[in-house]
Amino acid sequence: MKTSMSRRTVLRGAGVALFLPWLEALAPRVARAAAGSMPRRLLVCAFPNGAPHDWWSTAPAFGKSVSGDAFQLPNVLTPFQPLKHKLMMVSRLGNYTWSHNGESPSPSVEPSHARCMSAVTTCIDADEVARKAKLPLDSAVRSTTSVDQLIAQTLQGQTGLNSMQTGLGVKPGFFDYRSYAYNQVLSWKSPTEPLKRNVNPRVIFDALVGSGNAQTPTELARLKAREKSVLDAVREDMNRIKKRVSSRDQQVLDQYLTTVRSLELAADEVSSTCRALAAPGAVPEPPGPQQGLSQGQDGYDHELHADVMNDLITLAFECDRTRVVTHLLDDARSEFEYRNIPAADRTRVGLSYNAGSSLHYHGSQHGEGELADTVENGQYKIIKPSNRSFAAINAWMGRKVAELALKLDAIPEGDGTVLDHTTLVFLSEMRTHDHDAFDLPILIVGGNGILKQNTHISYDSVGNDRQLRDLWFTLMRRVFGMPVTSFGEDVRGVANAELTEILA
């Protein structure tokens, strides 16, 4: 069947541009793969407050690696088991961006939550930038362009949306005596432009389908009053396209449109159970409101919120609306009460299940748990095991990111899947209970065939460890083909170098 359809084919209607997934009528998948033109995507999923000791329970000794059957996932990451052959754990990377009051370099930092989160994708100390600019530390908003935005600049023009910033979190965290921007942001477009994550699924849905930039409750209500669904606006174009494609493509289209409608309804449900607040993009300062949504008194479903955000990210990648997404699972130093973590997540880490019980995120991080700086059997010695509530929250977040990865892996694309052509980095800004910015918990899935898989690589102990900045440096150069010569800072004066151990 000859057709003028292309990879950019969309269903169009009044104010709506619904991008299609792969169809047989589009460019042949095998030819596209042979031409080396598969998309290269970045998905950064960050969780705050570090990880419980469970994360490193199966880690190899300092400077060692394990692969294949010898590589085992820890209990907080077992939902990734179906994808074990497509992932890699990386341990003992630090983030030596810190100098205490401009003096001695150290991987330990205070105040930690805001400064660590502001550095996870930039690898510089926002406090030091503010000091050099002679700005007050408690109100300055200064950093540098983040790794995701550098990659987005390289990919600019290839998709309708240059990048997306998404996340959960409907209760403002403590601001840690620094700008709220540091607690709530992963993406920095420039040293003075933090890009706030959007937690409102309806606003993200509207951006993806092109149904306008409705950002306020009034505008959203007007949109929904005008259309039963965005699909109503594209029905005429949809029927025209269906007549031009194969019966198999028609089935794919029907399934896709059903998914879009279900997602639209779910996005409305989450949005309706929360109070809409300020417009996305703005970074509020205390005592201003949090952007997007705030937890309502009744009816808010955190599990549903996470599922809808996963589906929105999947839709964005499946239809090639963007190739760069940062997804922040909660504020740094979150005060959120995790009330509905399922029994399976709790029991997986040894926490007895009590329906409806509340797990306070930041409180559980410091409830108990202590690591020594001394080494025992090639690992940091555990003085007191992690709080089980903290481990349960971490297990829940791991499961939600695993479910997102599985969704991406279920979508065929060229010679593989959407996940294969995505580099998903799941990490935290600090180690664990102790606020240290070394030995960061990191898991990488996918990687366009460029990264090792089914392996756990452990670098050296603190002082001789490699740096997070080198991971971003390696991904930019090797996965995205960017001719960067440096990224971030190491206050010890160590130059960037590729992490060759992670390359296939």
C-alpha positions in Angstrom: 0.0 0.0 0.0 1.5 3.3 -1.0 0.8 6.2 1.2 2.1 9.7 2.0 1.9 9.0 5.7 5.1 9.5 7.7 6.5 9.1 11.2 5.0 12.5 12.1 1.4 11.4 11.2 -1.1 12.9 13.6 -4.9 13.0 14.1 -5.9 16.6 14.0 -9.0 18.5 15.1 -9.9 21.7 16.8 -7.0 22.5 19.1 -5.9 18.8 19.1 -2.9 17.1 17.5 -2.9 13.4 18.6 0.3 11.8 17.5 0.2 8.2 16.4 2.2 5.3 17.5 4.1 3.0 15.1 2.0 1.7 12.3 2.8 -0.6 9.4 1.9 2.3 7.1 4.7 4.3 8.5 8.4 4.1 7.6 9.5 0.4 7.6 10.9 -0.5 11.0 13.7 -2.8 9.8 14.9 -0.2 7.3 14.8 2.5 10.0 16.8 0.3 12.4 19.4 -0.5 9.7 19.8 3.2 9.0 20.7 3.7 12.6 17.9 6.2 13.1 16.3 4.8 16.2 15.4 7.5 18.7 17.8 8.0 21.6 15.9 9.1 24.7 16.8 10.0 28.3 14.5 9.3 31.2 15.8 10.4 34.6 13.6 9.1 37.5 14.9 10.5 40.8 13.8 9.7 44.3 14.7 11.8 47.3 16.3 11.1 50.7 18.6 8.3 49.6 18.0 4.5 49.8 17.9 2.0 52.7 20.8 -0.3 53.2 18.9 -3.0 51.4 19.8 -1.4 48.1 23.5 -2.5 48.4 22.8 -5.9 50.0 23.8 -7.7 46.8 26.5 -5.3 45.7 30.0 -6.6 44.9 33.0 -5.5 46.9 34.7 -2.2 46.2 36.2 -2.2 42.7 34.5 -5.4 41.7 31.6 -6.4 39.4 29.2 -9.3 39.1 27.2 -10.3 36.0 24.7 -12.9 34.8 23.4 -15.3 37.3 25.8 -14.0 40.0 24.1 -10.6 39.8 21.1 -10.6 42.0 18.7 -7.7 42.6 18.1 -6.5 46.2 14.6 -6.8 47.7 13.8 -3.1 47.0 14.4 -3.7 43.3 12.9 -7.1 42.6 10.1 -5.7 40.5 12.8 -5.1 37.9 13.5 -8.9 37.7 11.7 -9.3 34.3 14.1 -6.6 32.9 17.3 -7.8 34.7 18.9 -8.7 31.4 18.4 -5.1 30.2 19.7 -3.2 33.3 22.8 -2.4 35.2 23.4 -1.3 38.8 26.2 1.1 39.5 27.5 1.6 43.0 30.0 3.8 44.8 29.7 6.9 42.6 30.0 10.2 44.6 29.2 13.8 43.9 32.1 15.9 45.1 30.7 19.3 44.3 30.8 20.4 47.9 33.1 22.7 49.8 32.2 23.6 53.4 31.9 27.4 53.3 34.3 27.6 50.4 36.9 25.6 52.3 37.7 21.9 52.5 36.2 19.6 49.8 34.0 16.8 51.1 31.3 14.4 50.0 29.3 15.4 53.1 27.1 18.5 52.9 24.8 20.6 55.0 22.1 21.7 54.5 21.9 18.6 52.5 18.4 18.0 51.0 18.1 21.1 48.9 21.8 21.3 47.9 22.0 17.6 47.0 18.8 17.6 44.9 19.9 20.8 43.0 23.2 19.0 42.1 21.9 15.6 41.0 21.6 16.5 37.3 24.1 19.5 37.4 26.9 18.2 39.6 27.7 21.7 40.9 27.1 23.2 44.3 24.4 25.8 44.1 25.6 27.4 47.3 29.1 28.0 45.8 27.5 29.5 42.7 25.5 31.9 44.9 28.6 32.8 47.0 30.5 33.8 43.9 27.6 35.9 42.7 27.4 37.5 46.3 23.8 36.4 46.7 22.1 35.4 50.0 22.1 31.6 50.3 18.6 31.4 51.6 17.0 33.0 48.6 19.4 32.6 45.7 18.3 30.5 42.6 21.5 29.7 40.9 22.9 26.5 39.3 24.0 25.5 35.8 22.4 23.8 32.8 21.4 20.3 33.7 22.4 17.2 31.8 18.9 16.6 30.5 18.7 20.1 29.1 22.0 19.8 27.4 20.8 16.6 25.8 17.5 18.3 24.9 19.4 21.1 23.2 21.2 18.5 21.1 17.8 16.9 20.1 16.0 20.2 19.6 13.6 20.2 16.7 13.3 16.4 16.5 10.1 16.3 18.5 7.2 18.7 19.3 8.2 19.0 23.0 11.8 19.6 23.6 11.6 18.0 27.1 9.1 17.2 29.8 9.4 17.7 33.6 7.0 15.4 35.5 6.6 14.0 38.9 4.6 13.2 42.0 4.4 15.1 45.3 1.3 17.0 46.4 2.5 18.2 49.7 5.3 20.8 49.9 8.4 19.6 51.5 10.4 21.6 54.0 12.5 24.1 52.1 15.8 23.3 53.9 16.7 27.0 54.3 17.2 27.3 50.5 15.0 28.1 47.5 12.1 25.7 46.9 13.6 25.4 43.4 16.3 23.3 44.8 13.9 20.8 46.5 11.5 20.5 43.7 13.5 20.6 40.4 15.6 18.3 38.4 15.9 20.3 35.2 17.8 23.6 34.8 17.4 25.2 31.4 20.1 27.8 32.3 21.9 28.8 35.5 18.9 31.0 36.4 16.0 29.0 34.9 14.9 26.0 36.9 12.1 24.0 35.2 9.5 23.0 37.7 8.1 19.5 37.4 4.4 19.3 36.6 2.4 17.0 38.9 -1.0 17.7 37.3 -1.8 14.8 34.9 -4.5 16.7 33.1 -2.2 19.5 32.1 0.4 17.1 30.9 -2.2 15.2 28.9 -3.4 18.4 27.2 0.2 19.3 26.3 0.8 15.9 24.8 -2.3 15.9 22.6 -2.0 19.5 21.7 -5.4 20.5 23.2 -4.2 23.8 24.3 -2.2 25.1 27.2 -5.0 25.0 29.8 -3.2 25.6 33.0 -5.8 27.1 35.4 -8.9 25.4 36.8 -11.1 27.8 34.8 -9.5 27.0 31.5 -9.6 23.2 32.2 -13.3 23.4 33.0 -13.9 25.3 29.8 -12.0 22.7 27.8 -13.9 19.8 29.3 -17.2 21.6 28.9 -16.5 22.0 25.2 -15.3 18.5 24.5 -16.4 15.2 25.9 -13.0 13.9 25.0 -10.1 15.0 22.9 -11.0 12.0 20.7 -14.2 13.8 19.7 -12.2 16.6 18.2 -10.2 14.2 16.0 -12.9 11.7 15.0 -13.2 12.9 11.4 -9.4 12.7 10.8 -9.3 9.3 12.6 -11.9 7.8 10.3 -10.0 9.1 7.3 -6.8 7.6 8.5 -8.4 4.2 9.3 -9.5 3.9 5.6 -5.9 4.1 4.5 -4.2 1.6 6.7 -4.2 -2.2 7.0 -6.6 -4.2 9.2 -3.7 -4.8 11.6 -3.0 -1.1 11.8 -6.7 -0.5 12.4 -6.6 -2.8 15.4 -3.5 -1.0 16.7 -5.2 2.3 16.3 -8.4 1.2 18.1 -6.3 -0.1 21.0 -4.3 3.0 21.1 -7.3 5.3 21.1 -8.9 3.2 23.9 -5.8 3.7 25.9 -5.8 7.4 25.3 -9.4 7.7 26.4 -8.7 5.7 29.5 -5.7 7.8 30.3 -7.7 11.0 29.8 -10.4 9.8 32.3 -7.8 8.7 34.8 -6.0 12.1 34.5 -9.3 13.8 35.2 -9.9 11.6 38.2 -6.5 12.4 39.8 -6.9 16.1 39.1 -10.4 16.2 40.6 -9.3 14.7 43.9 -6.7 17.4 44.5 -6.9 21.2 44.7 -5.5 22.9 41.7 -3.0 25.7 42.5 -0.5 27.8 40.6 0.3 27.4 36.9 3.1 25.0 35.9 6.5 26.5 35.3 6.6 28.9 38.2 8.9 28.0 41.1 7.1 29.3 44.3 9.0 30.5 47.3 7.8 30.2 50.9 5.2 31.1 51.9 3.8 30.8 48.3 1.7 27.8 47.1 3.1 24.6 45.6 2.7 24.3 41.9 0.2 22.0 40.3 -1.8 20.1 42.8 -2.2 19.9 46.6 -3.5 16.9 48.4 -7.2 17.2 49.1 -8.9 16.1 52.3 -10.4 13.0 50.8 -10.2 10.8 47.7 -6.6 11.3 46.7 -5.0 8.1 45.4 -1.2 8.2 45.3 -1.0 4.8 43.5 -3.4 6.0 40.8 -1.5 9.3 40.5 1.8 7.4 39.9 0.1 5.1 37.4 -1.3 8.0 35.4 2.1 9.7 35.3 3.7 6.5 34.1 1.1 6.2 31.3 1.7 9.9 30.3 5.4 9.3 30.0 4.8 6.2 28.0 2.4 8.1 25.7 5.0 10.8 25.2 7.7 8.4 24.2 5.5 6.0 22.2 4.3 8.9 20.0 7.7 10.6 19.9 6.3 13.8 21.4 9.5 14.2 23.4 12.8 12.3 23.9 13.8 13.8 27.2 11.9 13.4 30.5 12.9 14.1 34.1 10.5 12.5 36.6 10.8 13.4 40.3 9.0 11.0 42.6 8.7 13.4 45.5 10.2 16.6 47.0 13.6 16.5 48.6 13.1 16.2 52.3 9.5 15.2 51.7 7.0 15.4 54.5 4.5 13.3 52.6 2.6 10.6 54.5 2.7 7.4 52.6 -0.6 5.9 53.8 -1.5 3.3 51.1 1.7 1.4 50.4 0.4 -2.1 49.5 1.1 -5.1 51.7 3.3 -6.7 49.0 5.7 -3.7 49.1 5.8 -3.7 52.9 6.3 -7.4 53.4 9.0 -7.5 50.7 11.2 -5.5 53.0 10.1 -7.1 56.3 7.5 -4.5 57.4 4.4 -6.0 58.9 1.3 -4.7 57.1 -1.2 -2.5 58.9 -3.9 -1.2 56.5 -4.1 2.5 56.3 -1.0 3.1 58.5 1.0 6.2 57.7 4.7 6.1 56.8 6.2 9.6 57.1 8.9 9.9 54.5 11.5 12.2 56.0 10.8 11.0 59.5 11.3 7.4 58.5 14.6 8.2 56.7 16.1 9.2 60.0 14.1 6.8 62.2 17.1 4.5 62.5 19.9 3.2 60.4 23.6 3.9 60.4 26.6 3.0 58.3 30.2 3.2 59.4 33.1 4.6 57.3 35.0 1.4 58.0 34.9 -1.5 55.6 33.8 -5.0 56.4 33.9 -7.7 53.7 34.4 -5.1 51.0 31.3 -3.1 52.0 30.6 -0.2 54.4 29.9 -1.8 57.8 26.2 -1.6 58.9 26.0 -0.4 62.5 22.2 -0.3 62.6 19.9 -1.6 59.8 17.6 0.8 57.9 14.2 1.7 59.2 11.7 -0.7 57.6 9.2 2.1 56.9 11.9 3.9 54.9 12.6 0.6 53.1 8.9 0.2 52.3 8.7 3.7 50.7 11.8 3.0 48.7 10.4 -0.4 47.6 7.1 1.3 46.4 9.0 3.8 44.4 11.2 1.1 42.9 8.1 -0.8 41.9 6.5 2.2 40.2 9.6 2.9 38.1 9.9 -0.8 37.2 6.2 -0.7 36.0 7.1 2.3 33.9 10.1 0.5 32.4 7.9 -2.6 31.6 5.4 -0.4 29.8 8.1 1.0 27.6 9.5 -2.4 27.0 6.1 -3.6 25.8 6.1 -1.2 22.9 7.8 -2.6 19.8 10.1 -0.1 18.0 12.3 -1.0 15.1 14.7 -3.8 16.1 13.7 -3.7 19.7 11.4 -1.8 22.0 11.0 1.8 23.2 12.8 0.9 26.4 15.8 -0.4 24.4 16.1 3.0 22.8 15.8 4.8 26.1 18.4 5.4 28.8 16.5 5.2 32.0 18.5 6.4 35.0 16.9 5.7 38.4 18.8 7.4 41.3 18.8 9.5 44.4 20.6 12.6 45.3 22.1 11.2 48.5 23.3 7.9 49.9 21.0 7.0 52.8 20.1 8.2 56.3 23.3 10.2 56.7 23.0 13.0 54.1 26.2 12.0 52.4 26.6 12.7 48.7 28.7 9.6 48.0 27.9 6.0 47.3 24.8 7.1 45.5 22.1 4.5 44.6 22.0 4.2 40.8 20.2 1.8 38.4 20.3 2.2 34.6 17.9 0.4 32.2 18.1 0.3 28.4 20.8 2.4 26.7 20.6 1.8 22.9 22.9 -1.3 23.1 25.8 0.9 24.2 25.8 0.1 27.9 26.5 -3.1 29.8 23.5 -5.1 31.0 22.7 -7.8 33.6 25.6 -6.6 35.7 26.4 -4.7 38.9 29.5 -2.5 38.9 31.0 -1.3 42.1 33.6 1.5 42.1 36.1 2.2 44.9 35.5 3.4 48.5 35.1 7.1 49.4 38.2 9.2 48.6 39.1 7.0 45.6 35.6 6.7 44.2 34.4 7.8 40.7 31.9 10.6 40.3 28.3 11.0 39.2 29.4 13.8 36.8 31.5 11.1 35.0 28.3 9.0 34.5 26.5 12.0 32.9 29.7 12.8 30.9 29.8 9.2 29.6 26.2 9.1 28.6 26.3 12.4 26.8 29.4 11.3 24.8 28.7 7.7 24.1 24.9 7.4 24.0 24.0 10.8 22.6 27.1 11.5 20.6 27.7 14.9 22.1 31.3 16.3 21.8 31.4 17.5 25.4 34.8 18.0 27.1 33.6 18.4 30.7 30.6 18.4 32.9 30.0 19.5 36.5 32.6 20.0 39.1 34.9 18.0 41.4 36.2 20.3 44.1 39.2 17.9 44.4 40.3 19.2 41.0 39.9 15.8 39.3 39.1 16.1 35.5 36.2 14.3 33.8 36.8 10.8 32.5 34.5 8.3 30.9 33.2 5.4 33.0 34.5 2.8 30.5 33.5 0.0 32.8 29.8 0.6 32.0 30.2 0.4 28.3 29.2 -2.8 26.4 
